[in-house]
Amino acid sequence: MDLLQVATTMQQDNAAPGMIGSQYQFESILFGAYRWFTPNTQIVYPNYMQLERSERFDSGEPSASENLYCYRIVQTIQQDLADGNTLQIPAARQLISGVIAQESDLVYMQRLKRSYELANQV
């Protein structure tokens, strides 16, 4: 993905890849999750951010691609940033489960065709 184009689309249209308004089709996103956090001053933990909204925007379809790409995109509200402020992003672990199984040649060829078509989109 072109990260500059993704960032522009997210800022202007509030659309992540695979969502309506993005040039990337959701079929090419195997797993996508959107999470919105806001500060919560009612909790005594310093700098606590509360999860307000969470959505998935993916196809969840299997793939025969040789490569899987993982992106973590962080977006802030510009008004929250001022000179001298810092942005702390906690570590993340991406777990991708899979099933390895024998399938017929025809099914595998269809999966390869789909992966080829998705790789040549956009």
C-alpha positions, 0 to 999 in steps of 0.5 A: 500500500502507498502509506502516504495515500492511506494517511491522506484518505484517513485524514480527509475521508476518515476511511481506512483501507478496505472501507468505503471511500478508500481506493483499496478493496476490502477483499485485499484486506485479510484482517483489519481492525479499527480502534478509537481511543480517548483520554479518560480523566475519571480513572486514576491511572496516568495517561489512561486511554479508553477504547471507545469504538472498535470495528473490523474491516476485512474480508476474512478470506483465505489466501495463497499469497506467498507474502502477508504484509502487516501495517500498524497505522496510528492517527492522532487529532492534530489539535491534541499535538503541541510543541513539546508534547510526546506521543507514546505508542505501546508495543503490539503483537500480531497473531495470525492463525492458519489452518494447513490442510490438504485440498483438491487441486481445483480449490487450490488453483482457484485460491491462487487465481484469487490471490493473483487477482488481488495482488494486481488490484490498484 
